[in-house]
């Protein structure tokens, strides 16, 4: 039953959970916004993602109300293992992107189960 809230995914991961590529997202948006040329939708999606990447690369936090926030989390240096040899390898500290879903997104996802 399609209530208009769910987006069908073409790809399915091995764990059975669907995934959507950037191209599929652009295609879906272009279909729903048929008054806009495909190239405009493609440009908008790519520009949005580029701005998000630039903000995170600058150390900024990006908050989209009702959706969630993107930030950086610091992973401190630690000892890892070379999977081939099993020897200990020092790994340096680094920043990794982090997404925290907003309340509206969490509620909507949980209500669709």
C-alpha positions as a Python dict, from the first residue, in 0.01 Angstrom:
ca = {
    (1, 'X'): (0, 0, 0),
    (2, 'X'): (152, 332, -106),
    (3, 'X'): (39, 619, 112),
    (4, 'X'): (267, 868, -63),
    (5, 'X'): (506, 886, 232),
    (6, 'X'): (735, 604, 133),
    (7, 'X'): (988, 607, -149),
    (8, 'X'): (1043, 273, -325),
    (9, 'X'): (1409, 181, -358),
    (10, 'X'): (1557, 15, -664),
    (11, 'X'): (1864, -118, -487),
    (12, 'X'): (1853, -369, -203),
    (13, 'X'): (2147, -436, 21),
    (14, 'X'): (2240, -786, 131),
    (15, 'X'): (2071, -724, 468),
    (16, 'X'): (1740, -658, 290),
    (17, 'X'): (1737, -285, 361),
    (18, 'X'): (1681, -65, 57),
    (19, 'X'): (1919, 208, -51),
    (20, 'X'): (1878, 507, -280),
    (21, 'X'): (2155, 653, -492),
    (22, 'X'): (2196, 1022, -569),
    (23, 'X'): (2082, 956, -927),
    (24, 'X'): (1768, 780, -802),
    (25, 'X'): (1693, 1068, -565),
    (26, 'X'): (1727, 1320, -849),
    (27, 'X'): (1504, 1106, -1072),
    (28, 'X'): (1236, 1077, -801),
    (29, 'X'): (1240, 1452, -732),
    (30, 'X'): (1225, 1531, -1105),
    (31, 'X'): (919, 1306, -1140),
    (32, 'X'): (742, 1471, -846),
    (33, 'X'): (835, 1822, -964),
    (34, 'X'): (750, 1771, -1330),
    (35, 'X'): (719, 2148, -1385),
    (36, 'X'): (1097, 2176, -1333),
    (37, 'X'): (1349, 2062, -1593),
    (38, 'X'): (1550, 1755, -1492),
    (39, 'X'): (1876, 1953, -1519),
    (40, 'X'): (1747, 2211, -1267),
    (41, 'X'): (1657, 1939, -1017),
    (42, 'X'): (1996, 1775, -1071),
    (43, 'X'): (2173, 2109, -1020),
    (44, 'X'): (1975, 2183, -701),
    (45, 'X'): (2053, 1844, -543),
    (46, 'X'): (2422, 1862, -633),
    (47, 'X'): (2448, 2223, -510),
    (48, 'X'): (2280, 2133, -179),
    (49, 'X'): (2516, 1842, -121),
    (50, 'X'): (2820, 2050, -217),
    (51, 'X'): (2721, 2324, 31),
    (52, 'X'): (2678, 2060, 301),
    (53, 'X'): (3023, 1917, 228),
    (54, 'X'): (3184, 2263, 224),
    (55, 'X'): (3024, 2357, 556),
    (56, 'X'): (3143, 2036, 722),
    (57, 'X'): (3491, 2072, 572),
    (58, 'X'): (3504, 2419, 732),
    (59, 'X'): (3410, 2271, 1068),
    (60, 'X'): (3056, 2412, 1067),
    (61, 'X'): (2744, 2233, 1188),
    (62, 'X'): (2448, 2218, 947),
    (63, 'X'): (2097, 2201, 1094),
    (64, 'X'): (1787, 2141, 884),
    (65, 'X'): (1487, 2181, 1114),
    (66, 'X'): (1257, 1882, 1114),
    (67, 'X'): (1515, 1671, 931),
    (68, 'X'): (1832, 1663, 1139),
    (69, 'X'): (2179, 1802, 1187),
    (70, 'X'): (2515, 1723, 1036),
    (71, 'X'): (2829, 1777, 1241),
    (72, 'X'): (3180, 1644, 1287),
    (73, 'X'): (3282, 1406, 1565),
    (74, 'X'): (3645, 1366, 1662),
    (75, 'X'): (3786, 1014, 1678),
    (76, 'X'): (4097, 1018, 1899),
    (77, 'X'): (4418, 837, 1803),
    (78, 'X'): (4415, 466, 1880),
    (79, 'X'): (4591, 142, 1810),
    (80, 'X'): (4449, -62, 1523),
    (81, 'X'): (4545, -392, 1365),
    (82, 'X'): (4670, -474, 1020),
    (83, 'X'): (4413, -735, 912),
    (84, 'X'): (4667, -916, 694),
    (85, 'X'): (4951, -950, 945),
    (86, 'X'): (4776, -891, 1277),
    (87, 'X'): (5043, -643, 1389),
    (88, 'X'): (4944, -334, 1586),
    (89, 'X'): (4933, -13, 1385),
    (90, 'X'): (4896, 338, 1531),
    (91, 'X'): (4600, 527, 1383),
    (92, 'X'): (4594, 905, 1401),
    (93, 'X'): (4297, 1105, 1524),
    (94, 'X'): (4047, 1229, 1270),
    (95, 'X'): (3712, 1399, 1225),
    (96, 'X'): (3422, 1198, 1086),
    (97, 'X'): (3085, 1326, 962),
    (98, 'X'): (2791, 1257, 1195),
    (99, 'X'): (2416, 1283, 1130),
    (100, 'X'): (2163, 1320, 1409),
    (101, 'X'): (1804, 1284, 1290),
    (102, 'X'): (1554, 1547, 1404),
    (103, 'X'): (1243, 1471, 1606),
    (104, 'X'): (1007, 1497, 1305),
    (105, 'X'): (1220, 1258, 1098),
    (106, 'X'): (1246, 1006, 1384),
    (107, 'X'): (871, 1013, 1443),
    (108, 'X'): (788, 976, 1074),
    (109, 'X'): (1029, 687, 1026),
    (110, 'X'): (902, 507, 1335),
    (111, 'X'): (535, 557, 1242),
    (112, 'X'): (585, 393, 900),
    (113, 'X'): (687, 55, 1044),
}
